């Protein structure tokens, strides 16, 4: 079942913070986060594993709450380069072979 | 390393025509994937492969066929193109160690 991402869209001023959530109705073994800029391919940011630690990529961090079956992506002190669409992909089978992707969260960072 | 490459980058087909999209990776990855991405729909898995000579159906396999005769190549075929297959097609590969590497995409229009 497709994970639900919220919010659908965010507009920030440079330096502001944002949180993007990814929730699943099924048990999660891992959550993968990717960013896609307009006209480009998705690029890997980080993966959150069941029982693993909070991860970090530059000033972007993420957490994974197994009980709530959700992950959150925290963008701190946003930069113009953070603009794009953020996707979460979830592994419900525990083998990382197939991911089910959310519909994405569009993030625009303005000067 | 070229990473993941896709051929062609753009294509326009008429309804009923056939074509093959080629994905090649030079990272010796076991797993390869074909996705389609439509506005507002996120990434949807068409078919995937967990090794040379293997293929499996994803979420939206109808109207597509695939082959993985060589480990480095994953072909996606459209036997009789339909306007509903107008989309951006992404190929990705991974060794199973979590990060999926995406190709640049193929923009297909079926008229």
HADDOCK unambig.tbl for C-alpha pairs under 7 A between the chains (distance, minus, plus):
assign (segid A and resid 40 and name CA) (segid B and resid 104 and name CA) 6.44 0.50 0.50
assign (segid A and resid 41 and name CA) (segid B and resid 102 and name CA) 6.11 0.50 0.50
assign (segid A and resid 41 and name CA) (segid B and resid 103 and name CA) 6.60 0.50 0.50
assign (segid A and resid 41 and name CA) (segid B and resid 104 and name CA) 5.41 0.50 0.50
assign (segid A and resid 41 and name CA) (segid B and resid 105 and name CA) 6.69 0.50 0.50
assign (segid A and resid 42 and name CA) (segid B and resid 102 and name CA) 6.56 0.50 0.50
assign (segid A and resid 44 and name CA) (segid B and resid 99 and name CA) 6.25 0.50 0.50
assign (segid A and resid 44 and name CA) (segid B and resid 100 and name CA) 6.96 0.50 0.50
assign (segid A and resid 96 and name CA) (segid B and resid 96 and name CA) 6.34 0.50 0.50
assign (segid A and resid 96 and name CA) (segid B and resid 98 and name CA) 6.41 0.50 0.50
assign (segid A and resid 97 and name CA) (segid B and resid 96 and name CA) 6.54 0.50 0.50
assign (segid A and resid 101 and name CA) (segid B and resid 42 and name CA) 6.71 0.50 0.50
assign (segid A and resid 101 and name CA) (segid B and resid 43 and name CA) 6.03 0.50 0.50
assign (segid A and resid 102 and name CA) (segid B and resid 42 and name CA) 6.33 0.50 0.50
assign (segid A and resid 103 and name CA) (segid B and resid 40 and name CA) 6.49 0.50 0.50
assign (segid A and resid 103 and name CA) (segid B and resid 41 and name CA) 5.62 0.50 0.50
assign (segid A and resid 103 and name CA) (segid B and resid 42 and name CA) 4.36 0.50 0.50
assign (segid A and resid 104 and name CA) (segid B and resid 42 and name CA) 6.20 0.50 0.50
